[in-house]
């Protein structure tokens, strides 16, 4: 196998892996806001909705 052919084969082999690595930002930019029912507020420590007092 010539050097040029080897380089092309290597590039075609690595291209899908590199393309996948570029798209691994799931959840970092598209986070959805937590919404709670009326009379409750979101508590970040417990990650649940707790009833509001008073």
Protein Blocks (a to p, Z undefined) as FASTA:
>chain_A
ZZklmmmmmmmmmmmmmmmmmmmmghklmcccddddehiacdfklopacddeZZ
